[in-house]
Structures are given as C-alpha cells and as structure tokens.
Amino acid sequence: MTRIIDRAGSVWCEKPVDAAGVLVDAADYFKAFYDAALGARRSILLSGWQFDSDVALLRGPDAEAAPLPVTLKAFLNALCERNPDLHIHVLAWDFHVVFALEREWMQRLVFHWTTHERLRFRFDSSHVDKGCHHQKFAVIDGHVTFLGGLDLCDHRWDLRDHRDEEPLRTSRGEPHKPFHDVQTYLLGADVGVALQDLFACRWKLAGGDPLDRLAPPSADDVQATVSAWQSSPPRGAHVLPTTSVALSRTDPKGSPSPSPSDARPAQEITELYVAAIAAADDAIYVETQYFSSATIASALAERLRAPGRPALDIVLVLNMRAETLKEEVAVGLAQAKVLFDLRKAAEGTPHRLGIYYSVPASKDGKEPERATYIHAKLMIVDDRFLAIGSANLTNRSTSVDTELNATFEAAAHDEPTDAPLRESIRRLRLGLVAEHLGARADLDVAAARVAVLDDRARRKDGRLRLHPSPTENERRILDVIDPQALPFDPHAIEDDDEDRSILAHGIGGFVRNLLTGRDDRK
C-alpha cells in the first residue's frame, strides 16, 4: 500500500526522530516545555501566533515546586541570566488591529526594555495580504521540538477533565473557558535543523539579523536527552513508537529556500489532507477549531460518493458556535454551509457521519451553559495516519496563512513492524473520544463508532452533543449569501499592495511608526 505522505507535493521534508509523542491540553504541554527549557544550554527558538509575557506556564503544585519564575517572560529571562551561553529568540505574528483589544500592548517594548540582551523578540509581518503567521513551534538546543496548535499565551491552559469550574484556569486573574488542544514533541537533530532553518528564514524576513545555524548537538547529548525522556516521559505523554516524522506547510512565500527567487508557494497540508481522505478505508477522526475549507469539504464529499469503496465512520469534533461576531462573519457561515453539504453528501450512503461538540464537566450534574473550546488541529485516518499542527480546516489555513503540521504514518495493516504505531494511534483516538465524552475508562473501538456516539449524544450520556449547525437562522442566511465569496476566509493569494493601509504591517508596525517615525522591519 502506498503511503499517504508519498503523494507529490504533500510533504516539505521527512526526518528521522529518536523519540516522539503527543501531549494533550496545555497543562501538560506547558509543563513539558518548562522542564525542557530548564535544561537548555545554547538556544531556544519560539515561533507563535501569540505570546503573552505574563502567562503562567505552571499552576498549583507545579508552580510551588518550580525552581525559576513560572510566567513566560520572567522564566525566559531567568534562563538567560543563569546561563551565559544561552540565546533565546521569540518570533510573533504582528497581529492585525482587529485583535488589538485581545492582545498585550507594547509587547515588543516589554521584551526589549525589561529582559536580558540575549532574549530577543520580534514581530513578523512578512506574510501576504490578508494572511497571518500561524506556525506554532519551539526548538530547544537544536534537537528538542514541540509543534502543534498551542501558543504560550493566555486563555490556553486547562486540564484534560475540562471542568466547568476550574480555579487554576485563569488569565490575568480572570477565569476563562474550558480549552482543548494537542501538541506533539519530537526528539532529533534532523528535525531541529529543518525548523531552525525555517525560523531563521522568517526571522530574517521580519527584519532580524541573520541567525547562524547551530552546530549539531553531540551524539552523547542527544542520547542523554532521549534516554531521559524514555525513562521519564513528560507528564501525560502519549508515546508514538516511530522513527520518522513528515513536516508539511502552508506558506504562500515558500520559505525557507536558498534564495527568494527559488521560493515556491507551499500548500503541502492541503495536498496531504486531500490524499488522506481519499485513502481512508475505515474511519476518519478530526478535531478542528473551524471547518470552512471548500477544498477539504469537497474531498470528503467525493470520498463519500465514491463507488465501490468501503463504508466510512467519520467523526468531527468542532466548536459549538463561533465565539465572537468577527468569527461568525469570518468562518461561521462558511462552516454552516460545509456541514450542511457534508450531511447531504452522506445521506443515502452506507457511511456514518457524526458531528459533535463537547461540554465541560459540571459539578452539580446540570447541563453547562457553555461548551469546551476546541482549538486542536488533528486528523487520524484508519488509525495509521496522524497529523497534528497549527492548520485548521479553513480556506485561509490551506492558502494564505503560514502553517506547520507534523504527520506520522504507519505502513499497511499487513506490516507487523508498524503494528505498535498503529496501536498507539488507535489508543490516542480512543483516548480523545473518551476525553470529550468525560469517560473515566478507556473506550474500545466499537464504543467510538458514530452510531454509538450519536445515541449517547442524543441521550446526553456523557459530554458529547450533536452539533446544531446549520441552524434555522444560518439556513435563512445561506439562502441569500454565499459565505465562500466573503473576503474574510480567502481561498487564494491575492496581489500584495504594500500601501494598502497604515496598518499594512500589523499593530506592531503601527506602533513602531508612531514611536519612531519609521518601520524597522528591513
């Protein structure tokens, strides 16, 4: 059987790994990052959509036992102060003004004026028009990598039980909604080098000084790290028994490349998802913050209508509704149309399509008034293919934003050498379904099938609920509006106009011009 990741144009690079695994939800990821960064000797590279200088990485007993400060900026600064050989670079999307009220103001000045000189921060506005930088990864000493949907910022922290009331789930002293996401960890110098190059390319495009590639870590250092993680994996780690990982991007500028003239737009994530859907023979499991991609929806519909193919069990776990008006306008209506079209495509076929949201655990047994916020970007196909990253199933994530995914794939079912990876992916899927149900025991395969989940969701047995979209109100709007024609979730790159507005380069560019009368990106 041909591997899905062998489809042309679906992978940026495939690299060997010494160890890999998945961390579910931010309580475990934040702690794993903190612990790994404590051991950093030479370099920490952080790329993200958002950072908050005062986000608490550790909470409760974890914070009480911490050897250094637990808030992000103070922690990174302390690392530099105690280690004269350590250099830290933080690269954040130079966010648009529409996010200004949700972000930490004067962040560049906060990092530059109140931290060590070897802790450097930059805003990156080098994306195409109407796009954003959405890659979320960290590389420590060139061989410890974290990659996925989680940013080191406020409103992300939560435990896997997703209680409706959680005293530690606060940002700047205020409680926030239950929040679900996934992150992968990768140990290996080859992966580290690839992501260092990606980071260095973006850092330079953002106006930073060229970053020299680190000398490869010694074999002894790598082996010591691998041995330590194998004997004591990060808390909550779901180990993936694999020797390689494939990295895929969405990047309209095609970086990194040896020179700008060699750059080609990359839509590898789209190609990979389309190939994975076409190859599915048994089950597709998806968690995504938004689902508005016309391309991915078309691929699913095509697979549902394909003659002579095995019946599929498709589980989609989404948010109950858009959180804000801008989200509803940007992707909510498009998602409603996608879900409507998929349900129509599944009608009259042997396939099972289950679309759900999840509610948090209520201490009094009453139905919570809010849902758990699904921020994960994950796809599992036939329990042999697992993709985790930053890319939602939206038009913009597959075209104009910069995104980064990691994919693990086992061989065909008749290959016994890959049986442990297939079993690990299966257990991850069942564990995620159990988490959304609020189940205390592991599920078996039959208990995670759509027929069972639909029945439990209707009876409110557990915490999964049937997704209501498209609602009657959404249907009325869809009768008069084609949401795919709206400009907020673009399908493709448009011509970039450098003079399109005073906020062309994001809020950071606006503040720099205001304070200095210049734009120092170059």
N, C-alpha and C positions, 0 to 999 in steps of 0.2 A: 504494500500500500504506500502510495506517495505521501510524503509528509506535507502537511498544510503549509508549513513555513518555507517549503521549497518553491512555492508559487512565485514567479518572477515579479519583482517589484514590491514584495510584501515584507522584506526584512532589510534593515540597514546593515546589520552585522550580526553574526553568530559567534559567541565567545565561550571558551571553556570556563567552568566555575569549579571551585573547590568545595563549596557548600552553598546551599540556597534554601530559602523558606519564606513563609508568609506570616505577617503579623496583622492580626485583625483588631481594628479600633485603636484609637490614639493613645490610650493609657499604656498599652504595651509598646507601641511604636515609639512614643516619646521617651519612654524609659530605655528602650534598646538604643536609641540614638544617643541619649545622655551617657549611658555606660560606654558605648563605643568611642564617643568623643573624649571621654576621660582619658583614654589610652592613646590619643592622637599624639604623634611625635613630630610630624612635619607639616601636614596640610589638612585643612577641612574646606571643601567646596560645597556651597549650598545654593541651589537654584530653586526658585519657587514663584508661584503666582502671588503669594502674600506672605509677609513676615510681620510679627509683632514683637517689639523689643521686650515687652513685659509679660509675654505669655509664660505661664508656669508649666515647665516640662514635667515636673514631678509634683504629685499631690499626696496629702495624707501621710501615711507611714513612709512612703518612698521619699518624700521631701524631708521628713525628720531624720532619715538616715543618710542624706546626701552629703558628700564631702565638700562640695562647692555650691555657690548660689544656684537656684533652680530656675530662675527666669532667664530667657534666652540671651539677651544682651549681656547681662551680668555674668552668666555662665561662660559664654564665649570669651569675654574679656578676661575672666579669671584664668581660663586656659592659656591665653597668650601671656599673661603676667607670670605664670609659674613655669612656662616653657619658652626659653628664648629662641628656640628653633622652629616654633610653630607659626604658620601663616594661615589666616582664615579669610576667605573671600565669600561674600554674600551677594547674590545677584537676584534682584526682584523685578517683577514686571512694573513698569512705570504706568500705573493704573490710570484709567480714564476718569474724568471729572464725575461721571455718574456714580462712581464708587467712593467719592471723597468723604462722604459722611460716615462710611463704614470702615475707613482706614485710619491708621495712625498718622497724624500730620507731622510734617518736618522730620520725617524718619531719617532721611539722609544726614541731616544736621545732627540728629540724636546719635547716630552711629559714628559720625566723624568727630564730633566735639567731645564725646564723653567715653571714648574707648581707646584701647591701645592702638598704636600706629600700625601694628601688624594685623589688625582686624579691619578689613576694608569692605565697604558696602557701595553698591552701585544700583541705580535704576536702569532698566533696559527697555528702551522704546524702539528698538530696531526692527520691530515686526511690521508686517504690511498693513495697509489701511484697513480699518475695521477688524483687525485681528488683535490678539494678545499673546503674551508669553505665558504658557500654562504648564510647562515642564516642571516636575517636582522631583528632585533627586538630591542626594548627598553623597559625596565621596570622601572617605577618610583615609589618609595616608596611601592613596592610590590603589587600595585593594579591599576596602570595606565600603559597600554601596547599599544605599536604601533608595527605593524607587516606587512610586505609586501615586495615589490620589491625595495624600495628606500633606498639608503645609504646616510649618512650625508657626502657628498663629492662633489667635483667639477663636473661640466657638467651635473647636475641633475635638477637644478632649472628651472621652467617655469610656466607660467600661462595657464589656460585652453583654451585660444583662440589661442595659438600656432602661434603667428605672425612670419612671416619670418624674420622681423627685430624687435627686442625687446631690447631696450637699457639696461634693467636691467638683461638680460640673458647673464651674463659674468662669466668667471672663471679666476682668476688672471689677470683681466683687459682685457681679450680677449673674443670676442663673441663666443658662441658655438651654436650648432644646436638646433632646437626645440625638446622638450623632453617630453614624456608622460609616466606616471606610476600611480599606485594606491597603497594605504596603508590603512590598517584597524586599528581602535582603539578599545580597549576592556577595560572596567572598571570592576574589580572584583578581589578579593583577591585569589580565587582559581586558576584563570589563571595566576596571578602573581607568585604564589608559584611554579606552574609547570615550568614556564620559568626561575624563579630564580634557580631551581634545574638543569635545562638544562645548564644554564650559568655557574653555579658553577662547574658542571662536566667538561665542556670544559675548564674553567679557570684552573682547577687542571691538566687536561691533557696537557695543554700548559705550565706547569711548575710553575703556580702560587700557592701561599699559599691557603690552604682550606678556603672557604668562608662560614661563618656561615649563616644559614637561618635566615632571618629577623623575628622578632616577628610579628605576623599578625597585620595589621593596625586595629585600633579600629573601631567598628561599626559606631561610630559618624564621624570618619574621612572619611570612605568610603561613608557614606550617604551624607556628606557635598560635597564631590567631585562629586558624582552622581547628586545631586541637582544642583550644579553649572553648570555642563555640560548640563543638561537637560534644564535649564533656559536659558543658553547661550552656545549653542554647538560651537565647533571650526568653524572658518570661512570656508564656503564651505562644511561643513559636510553633508553627506548623511546618515541620521539616519536609523539604522536597528532595527525594533521593535522585538527583540528576547531575550530569557532568557538563551541561551546556545551557545557555540561555540565548534567545534571539531578541535583539532590540529593534524596535520599529518606531518610526517617527511620522508625525505630520509636521512639515516645515516648508512653507512657501519659498523660502530662500535656499533651502537645501544645505544648510550648514551642518557639520563642518565640511569644508572642502579645501584642497590645496590653494585655490585662489578663487576670487569671486566669479571669474569667467567660467570656472569649472562647476559651479553650483547648479544644481537642478532641483526644482520643486520636488519634495518628497511627500507622497501620500501612501506610505507603506502600511499604516494602520488600517486605512480603508481597504486596501487590497487584501490584507491579512484577514480582516473580519469577513469580507465577502467570500474568500476562499474557505474559511472555517465553516460558515453557514452552509455553503454548497456541499461540503464534505460530510455534514452531520448525518448519521445513520440512526441515532437513538435519542439523544437528549441534548438540548441547549439550555444553559443556565446563564442568566445575565443579571448583573446589578449595575444600574447606571443612574446618575443624578438626573439626567434628562434623556429623552429619546425622541428626537425630531429629525434624524438623518433620513432624507429621502432615499439615499443610496443603500443604506443598511436595511431600511424597511422594504425596499424593492427586492433585495437579495433574500430576505426572509420569505416574502410573498412568493417569489419564484420557486424557492425550495418547497414551500407548502403545496404549490400547484404541480410540482414535477411528477410526471407519471412514472409508475413502477418503482418508486423509491420507498424505503421503509417509513413507517409512521413515526413521527417525532413527538417527544414530550418537551414543550418549550415553557420555561418558567422565566418570567420577567419580574424583577423586584425594583420598583420605582418609588419616587416620592408621591405622596397622596395628591398634592397640588403644588403649584408654584408658590414660593414663599412671599414674593413681592410682586407689585404691579409690573415692574420692569421685566421680571422673569416671565410673567404670564404673557406679556406682549411679545417678548423675545422668542420664547420657545414653548410656552404653554399651549397655545392654539395649534402650533405645528405638531406637538406631541399628541394632542387630541385627535388630529387627523390621521397620524401614523397608527395610533391604537385602533381607531375605527377601521382603517383599511386592513390592518392585520387580522382583526376579528372577522371581517368579511371574507378574507382570503382563506381562513381556517374553516369557515362554515362548509358543511357537506363533505369534508375530508376526514380521513381517519386520524389526523393529527390532533393533539391536545395542546391548547394554548392557555396558559394561566398567567394572568397579570395581577400583581398584588402590591400592596403597601403594608408596612408593619407599624404597629402601635407599641408604645413603651409599656413596661411592666407597672401596673398600678397597685399600690399597697393596699387599697381598700376593695379591690376587685371591680370597681366601676370602670366603664369604658373611658379611656383617656380622651381628652378633648383635642389632642394633637398627635401627630404621627412621629415616629422616629425618622430623622432626616437621613436619607440615603445619599451619600456622597461618593460611594465606591464606583469604580470603573473596572468591571471584571466580566470576563466571558469564559465559560467552560463548555467544551463540546465533547460529547461521548466519553467523558472522564479520561480523555487522553490529551486534551489541549486546554491549556490555561493561559489566559492573557490578563495581566494586571498593569495598570498605568494611570496616566493622567487624562486620557481621552474619553470624554463622554460620547454617547451615540447621538451626536448633533451634527448639523451641517458644518458649523464652524470648526468643530474639533477634527473633522475629516478634511478640512480645506485650508482655512486661513489662520488658525491658531498654531502655535508650536506645541507639540505634544510628544510624549515619550512613553512607550509601553515595553514591558518585558513579557516574553512568551516562553512557555515550557511545553514541550510536546513529546509524548511517548510514542513508541513505534506501534505498529498494528497489534491487534489482540493476540496474534499467534507468535509474538516475540516475547519469550519468557524473561529476557534480560530487562525489559522495561515494565514488567508487572509491578514492581514496587512503586514506580512513579504513577502508574495508572491508579493503583490503590490509594496512594497519597492524595491525588487529585479528587478521587471519589470521596474520600473522607473529608476533604476540605469542603466540597459542595454540600455534603450532608450536614456538616457542622454549621455552615452558613444558614441553611434552611432551618436547622434546629434553633439557631440564634434568633432568627426572625419569628419563629413560632413561640419562642420562650420555652422550648422543651428542655428539660433537665437531663434527659438521657439521649444518647446517640440515636439517630434515626437509621433505619435500614432503607435500602433503595426503594422498596415499594411505598414506604411512608412519605417519600419526597416526590411522588408522582402527582401530576396535575389533578387527576380525579380525586385523590385523597386530599390534596391541599385545597381544592375548590370546596369540597364538602366541609372541611374544618373551618375554612374562612367564612362560609355561609352561616355556620352554627356558632361562629366566634369561639371555637375551641382552639385556644392558643392566641397568638398575637398577629397572625396574618389576616389581612382583609382583602376582599375583591376590589380591584381598582375601579373607581367610578367613571373614569374618563372614557369616551366623551360624555359629559353631562348634557342634559337637555339644553341648557344655556349655551354650551360650547357648540352643540349641533346647530342651533339657530345662527350663531355667528359664522360657522363654517359654510352655511348655505349662501352667504354673501361675500365671504372673504376667503381668498386662497392664502393661507398662512405661509406657504413656501415662497410666496412672492414678496413677503415682508423683508426689510433690509437688515433685521437685527441678527439673523442666523444665516449668514451668506453661504452660498454653495461653492463659490469660487473666488479666486483672487481678482481684485479689481485694480485698475491703474492707480498707482500711489501718487497723490498730489502733495508735495512737501509743504505747500502753502495752504492746505485745506482749512486750517483754523489755528487760533492761538494755542489751542490745546492739542495740536497735532502730535506732540511727543509726550502726552500724558501729563498728569498733575505735577510730577517731578520736574519736567521741563518747564512748566509754567512757573513753578516756584523759583527755579534757578534763574529764569529770565527776570522775574520780579526782584530777586535779591541782588543779582549781579549784572543784569543787563546783557547776558549772553547765554548761549546754550553750549555747555562744555561736553556734549556727547562725543565730539570728534577730537 
